[in-house]
């Protein structure tokens, strides 16, 4: 696990204050009422995948044993932020479902079930604590565990749970099970995918292995080799955008080559993100949007769930794909497209609309 010490000099470079966040201060508030003779190691983790976080916990366990000191591991974070309609965050019925399922699995010490929880439910719940728990569970690798729920409440629409764990039998490993399940899940996702996203993933794999673009094979569906369209390739990691690059109009001789090119560009050339690394590919989900021909439109003819938009004024142009999370109105869609194109949304500008055929990894879409 790559690690770096954080001090005031480092934080100053990123315009951050040298202070502990509420994820540390809240549990310390209660601990300090009863116990103050201790040394604190505060760990902030980056966007590691679930298995890496589990291995991180195993590294902490090994270090604690080597120190030969009494050690307490605290995994801090909220549960769902979306429990109620009157809470500070948007309500989702998945919030209460997530909290209940996670707590039951922790009480029963079912580590495998926790790692198999539905990723869409986790994302919809708006939680911020499960990655800390992955580390804590890794710290208890080699033992069977049982959780005791001390309290649970959600008075402000946010779930707060307190739990302690008892470790029992030894020589019980979950890591091998987790690795096998992850591999099976990845292979199933790949095998169930359609030719469009399969080609995007093959393009990425080939590029990282050979450092050059692959050539489209002749056994692809005819329409991918004969038709020409603009194509957007989007990469997501743990539900968060990791890269997206596309072409409004075709720039190559066929859709297949458009996908091959734009998949690589999404991984290494999106200026909003660091370049994707090869070891991230297993955690990345791919979608491919094939654009239809654009037609001129007026505001009243738009629907952000059905149509994407292109706004233009002079040499400036901005595009936004349809059916994006958080974009629910025509006004939001146009404002974002104008912002992307450097266009004043209150000025006069041209509007074009288009539709897309969206292919997602793991979905065997009809072609």
C-alpha positions in Angstrom: 0.0 0.0 0.0 1.6 3.3 -1.1 1.7 5.7 1.8 2.8 9.2 2.6 3.2 11.1 5.9 1.0 14.2 6.0 2.3 17.3 7.8 1.6 21.0 7.7 4.1 21.6 4.8 2.4 19.1 2.6 -1.1 20.3 3.3 -0.1 23.9 2.7 0.7 23.0 -0.9 -2.9 21.9 -1.3 -4.4 24.9 0.6 -5.6 22.6 3.4 -5.4 23.3 7.1 -3.4 21.0 9.4 -6.2 19.7 11.6 -8.2 16.6 12.4 -11.6 16.2 10.7 -14.9 15.4 12.4 -14.4 11.7 11.5 -11.7 11.7 14.1 -12.9 14.4 16.5 -16.3 12.8 17.1 -15.1 9.5 18.5 -12.2 11.2 20.3 -14.7 13.4 22.1 -16.2 10.3 23.8 -12.9 8.5 24.4 -11.4 11.5 26.1 -14.1 11.5 28.8 -12.7 8.2 30.1 -9.1 7.8 28.8 -6.4 10.2 27.8 -3.1 8.3 28.2 -2.7 7.2 24.6 -0.9 8.0 21.4 -3.0 8.5 18.2 -2.2 7.4 14.7 -4.6 9.1 12.3 -4.9 7.4 8.8 -6.6 8.9 5.8 -7.1 6.5 2.9 -7.4 7.4 -0.8 -9.7 5.8 -3.4 -8.4 2.2 -3.0 -10.6 -0.7 -4.1 -12.3 -2.9 -1.5 -9.7 -5.6 -1.6 -6.8 -3.1 -1.3 -8.5 -1.6 1.7 -8.9 -5.1 3.3 -5.2 -5.7 2.7 -4.5 -2.3 4.2 -6.2 -3.5 7.4 -4.1 -6.7 7.3 -1.0 -4.5 7.2 -2.2 -2.5 10.2 -2.8 -5.8 12.0 0.7 -7.0 11.4 2.2 -3.7 12.4 0.2 -3.6 15.7 1.4 -7.1 16.5 5.0 -6.1 15.8 4.8 -3.1 18.1 3.7 -5.4 20.9 1.5 -2.7 22.5 -2.1 -2.6 23.4 -3.8 -1.3 20.3 -7.4 -0.1 19.6 -8.6 0.2 15.9 -11.4 2.6 15.4 -13.2 2.7 12.0 -15.1 5.9 11.8 -17.7 7.1 9.4 -21.4 7.7 8.9 -23.9 5.2 7.6 -26.5 6.3 5.1 -27.1 10.1 4.7 -30.5 9.6 3.0 -32.8 8.1 5.7 -35.6 10.6 5.8 -37.4 13.1 3.6 -36.7 16.0 6.0 -32.9 15.2 6.3 -30.2 17.4 4.9 -29.6 15.1 2.0 -31.9 13.7 -0.8 -34.0 10.8 0.5 -33.6 7.3 -0.8 -35.4 4.1 0.3 -32.0 2.4 -0.2 -30.6 4.3 2.8 -32.5 2.4 5.5 -32.0 -0.9 3.6 -28.3 -0.4 3.5 -28.0 0.4 7.2 -30.0 -2.7 8.2 -28.2 -5.0 5.9 -24.7 -3.8 6.8 -25.4 -3.9 10.6 -26.9 -7.5 10.4 -23.8 -8.7 8.4 -21.4 -7.0 10.9 -23.3 -8.6 13.9 -23.0 -12.0 12.3 -19.4 -11.5 11.3 -20.3 -12.3 7.7 -17.4 -10.6 5.9 -18.0 -12.1 2.5 -21.6 -10.8 2.5 -20.4 -7.3 3.3 -18.2 -7.3 0.3 -21.0 -8.7 -1.9 -23.5 -6.0 -0.9 -25.2 -4.5 -4.0 -22.9 -1.6 -5.3 -25.9 0.4 -6.6 -27.6 0.2 -3.2 -24.3 1.4 -1.5 -24.0 4.3 -3.9 -27.7 5.2 -3.6 -27.5 5.1 0.2 -25.0 8.0 0.3 -22.8 6.4 3.0 -19.3 7.5 4.0 -18.2 4.7 6.3 -18.0 1.4 4.5 -14.4 1.9 3.3 -13.3 2.4 6.9 -15.1 -0.9 7.7 -13.2 -2.7 4.9 -10.0 -1.7 6.6 -11.3 -2.8 10.1 -12.4 -6.2 8.7 -8.9 -6.7 7.1 -7.4 -5.9 10.5 -9.4 -8.9 11.9 -8.4 -11.3 9.0 -7.5 -14.7 10.3 -10.2 -14.8 13.0 -14.0 -15.4 13.1 -15.7 -12.2 14.4 -18.9 -11.3 16.0 -20.2 -7.7 16.3 -22.2 -6.3 19.2 -24.4 -3.3 18.3 -24.1 -0.8 21.1 -26.4 1.9 19.5 -28.0 2.9 16.3 -30.0 6.1 15.6 -30.8 8.4 12.7 -32.4 11.5 14.2 -31.2 13.9 11.5 -31.7 11.6 8.5 -28.1 10.2 8.8 -27.4 6.8 10.3 -25.1 6.6 13.3 -24.0 3.2 14.5 -21.6 2.2 17.3 -20.4 -1.4 17.4 -17.6 -3.4 19.0 -16.2 -6.7 17.8 -15.1 -9.9 19.4 -12.5 -12.1 17.7 -12.8 -15.8 18.3 -11.5 -18.8 16.3 -8.1 -18.4 14.5 -6.8 -19.5 11.1 -10.0 -18.4 9.4 -9.2 -16.6 6.2 -11.6 -14.5 4.1 -9.1 -13.0 1.7 -8.9 -16.0 -0.6 -12.7 -16.1 -0.7 -12.9 -12.4 -1.5 -10.3 -12.6 -4.3 -12.1 -15.6 -5.9 -15.5 -13.9 -5.7 -14.1 -10.7 -7.2 -12.5 -12.6 -10.1 -15.8 -14.5 -10.8 -17.8 -11.3 -10.7 -15.4 -9.5 -13.1 -15.4 -12.5 -15.5 -19.2 -12.6 -15.4 -19.4 -8.9 -16.2 -17.1 -9.3 -19.1 -18.8 -12.4 -20.6 -22.3 -10.8 -20.4 -21.2 -7.6 -22.1 -22.2 -6.6 -25.7 -19.6 -6.1 -28.5 -19.5 -2.3 -28.1 -18.2 -2.3 -24.5 -16.2 -5.5 -25.0 -14.3 -3.7 -27.8 -13.7 -0.7 -25.5 -12.3 -2.9 -22.8 -10.2 -4.9 -25.3 -8.8 -1.6 -26.5 -7.8 -0.6 -23.0 -6.2 -4.0 -22.3 -4.3 -3.9 -25.6 -3.1 -0.4 -25.1 -1.7 -1.0 -21.6 0.0 -4.2 -22.8 1.4 -2.9 -26.1 1.4 0.9 -25.7 -0.3 1.3 -29.1 -3.8 1.2 -30.5 -5.3 -2.1 -31.5 -6.8 -2.7 -35.0 -10.5 -3.6 -35.2 -11.0 -7.3 -36.2 -13.2 -8.3 -39.1 -15.4 -10.5 -37.0 -17.2 -7.6 -35.3 -20.9 -6.9 -36.1 -21.2 -5.4 -39.6 -22.7 -2.1 -38.4 -19.7 -1.5 -36.2 -17.4 -1.8 -39.2 -19.5 -0.1 -41.8 -21.3 2.7 -40.0 -19.8 6.0 -38.9 -21.0 7.9 -35.8 -19.8 10.1 -33.0 -19.0 8.0 -29.9 -18.5 8.7 -26.2 -16.7 6.3 -23.9 -17.2 6.7 -20.2 -15.2 5.1 -17.4 -16.5 4.8 -13.9 -14.8 3.6 -10.8 -16.9 2.7 -7.7 -19.8 4.6 -9.2 -17.7 7.8 -9.8 -16.6 9.1 -13.1 -13.0 8.3 -13.9 -12.8 9.6 -17.4 -15.0 10.4 -20.4 -13.9 11.4 -23.9 -16.0 11.4 -27.1 -16.5 12.7 -30.6 -19.6 14.6 -31.7 -19.1 13.6 -35.3 -17.1 10.6 -36.6 -13.3 11.1 -36.9 -12.4 7.6 -38.1 -13.7 5.3 -40.8 -16.1 3.3 -38.6 -17.8 3.0 -35.2 -15.3 0.3 -34.1 -12.3 2.5 -34.6 -14.1 5.4 -32.9 -14.6 3.2 -29.8 -11.0 2.0 -29.8 -9.6 5.5 -30.0 -12.0 7.2 -27.5 -11.6 4.4 -24.9 -7.9 5.2 -24.7 -8.5 8.9 -24.7 -11.0 8.5 -21.8 -8.3 6.7 -19.8 -5.3 8.9 -20.5 -6.5 12.3 -21.9 -9.4 13.5 -19.8 -7.9 16.7 -18.3 -10.2 16.4 -15.2 -8.5 13.3 -13.9 -5.1 11.6 -13.5 -4.4 9.0 -16.1 -5.9 5.6 -15.4 -3.4 2.9 -14.5 -3.5 -0.7 -15.6 -4.2 -2.1 -12.2 -7.4 0.1 -12.0 -9.0 -1.7 -15.0 -10.5 -4.4 -12.9 -12.5 -1.9 -10.9 -13.6 0.2 -13.8 -17.1 -0.1 -15.5 -17.4 1.0 -19.1 -20.3 2.5 -21.1 -20.3 3.4 -24.8 -22.7 6.0 -26.2 -23.2 6.0 -30.0 -24.6 9.3 -31.2 -27.3 9.7 -33.8 -27.2 12.6 -36.3 -27.8 16.0 -34.7 -30.8 18.2 -35.7 -31.5 21.9 -34.9 -33.8 22.4 -32.0 -35.4 25.0 -29.8 -35.6 24.8 -26.0 -39.2 23.6 -26.0 -38.2 20.5 -28.0 -35.7 19.3 -25.5 -36.0 16.5 -22.9 -32.8 15.8 -20.9 -33.7 12.2 -20.3 -34.1 11.5 -24.1 -32.0 14.0 -25.9 -28.4 15.2 -25.6 -27.7 18.8 -26.6 -25.0 20.7 -28.4 -24.8 24.4 -27.8 -22.7 26.7 -30.0 -21.9 30.3 -30.5 -19.1 31.4 -32.9 -16.2 29.0 -32.3 -17.4 27.9 -28.9 -19.3 24.6 -28.5 -20.5 22.6 -25.6 -22.1 19.1 -25.4 -24.0 17.2 -22.8 -25.1 13.6 -23.1 -28.7 12.7 -22.2 -30.0 10.8 -19.2 -27.3 11.9 -16.7 -27.7 11.6 -13.0 -28.6 14.9 -11.4 -29.6 16.6 -14.7 -33.4 16.7 -14.5 -34.5 19.9 -16.3 -33.8 21.5 -19.6 -32.4 24.6 -17.9 -29.9 22.5 -16.0 -28.9 20.7 -19.2 -28.4 23.9 -21.2 -26.5 25.7 -18.4 -24.0 22.8 -18.0 -23.6 22.5 -21.8 -23.0 26.3 -22.0 -20.5 26.1 -19.1 -18.6 23.4 -20.8 -18.4 25.4 -24.0 -17.5 28.7 -22.4 -20.8 30.3 -23.5 -22.9 32.8 -21.5 -26.2 30.9 -20.8 -28.1 34.2 -21.0 -26.9 35.0 -24.5 -28.3 33.9 -27.8 -26.8 30.6 -28.9 -27.6 27.7 -31.3 -29.1 24.5 -30.0 -28.9 21.0 -31.6 -30.2 17.8 -30.2 -29.4 14.2 -30.7 -30.2 10.8 -29.2 -27.8 8.1 -28.1 -27.7 4.3 -28.0 -26.1 3.5 -24.7 -24.3 0.3 -24.0 -23.2 -0.6 -20.5 -20.8 -3.2 -19.4 -22.5 -6.3 -18.0 -25.6 -5.7 -20.0 -26.1 -7.8 -23.1 -27.9 -5.0 -25.0 -29.7 -5.7 -28.2 -27.8 -4.3 -31.2 
